Amino acid sequence: MAEIRKRQKLVGEVISEKMQKTVVVNVTKKIAHPVYGKYVKRSKKYMAHVGAVEANIGNIVEIRLIPPMSKNKRWLVSKVIR
């Protein structure tokens, strides 16, 4: 039987849509500081492909990992949450 792999999913906010079929998504995570234990916000930007989904600046979207489409684009906007 074929093994079903779960693809990594992230949730973030669209911060740029100036490119064709591509948006930039800012993903913010809260991680515990290794020494002090206090939670610190860390954010990273991902370039994501927009297929049939309409994503505009300010939307909260879910992105999932796909095989590389270009040098920087390895994510796909799977759905718009808000």
For each residue, the residues with C-beta under 8 A, 3 or more apart:
1:
2:
3:
4:
5:
6:
7: 64 65 66
8: 64 65
9: 62 63 64 65 78
10: 25 27 46 62 63 64 75
11: 27 60 61 62 63 81
12: 25 26 27 28 46 60 61 63
13: 25 26 28 58 59 60 61
14: 17 23 24 25 55 56 57 58 59 60 61
15: 24 25 26 45 57
16: 19 23 24 57
17: 14 23 24 50 55 56 57
18:
19: 16 22 23
20:
21: 49 50 51
22: 19 47 48 49 50 73
23: 14 16 17 19 47 48 50 55 61 77
24: 14 15 16 17 45 46 47 48
25: 10 12 13 14 15 45 46 47 48 61 63 75 77
26: 12 13 15 43 44 45
27: 10 11 12 43 44 45 46 63
28: 12 13 41 42 43
29: 41 42 43 44
30: 39 40 41 42
31: 39 40 42
32: 37 38 39 40
33: 36 37 38 39 40
34:
35:
36: 33
37: 32 33
38: 32 33
39: 30 31 32 33
40: 30 31 32 33
41: 28 29 30
42: 28 29 30 31
43: 26 27 28 29
44: 26 27 29
45: 15 24 25 26 27
46: 10 12 24 25 27 63 74 75
47: 22 23 24 25 72 73 74 75
48: 22 23 24 25 61 63 73 75 76 77
49: 21 22 66 69 73 75 76 77
50: 17 21 22 23 53 54 55 77
51: 21 76 77
52:
53: 50 61 77 78 79 80
54: 50 80
55: 14 17 23 50 59 61 77 80
56: 14 17 59
57: 14 15 16 17
58: 13 14
59: 13 14 55 56 80 81 82
60: 11 12 13 14 80 81 82
61: 11 12 13 14 23 25 48 53 55 77 78 79 80 81
62: 9 10 11 77 78 79 81
63: 9 10 11 12 25 27 46 48 75 76 77 78
64: 7 8 9 10 75 76 78
65: 7 8 9 74 75 76
66: 7 49 69 74 75 76
67: 74
68: 71 73 74
69: 49 66 73 74
70: 73
71: 68
72: 47
73: 22 47 48 49 68 69 70
74: 46 47 65 66 67 68 69
75: 10 25 46 47 48 49 63 64 65 66
76: 48 49 51 63 64 65 66
77: 23 25 48 49 50 51 53 55 61 62 63 80
78: 9 53 61 62 63 64
79: 53 61 62
80: 53 54 55 59 60 61 77
81: 11 59 60 61 62
82: 59 60
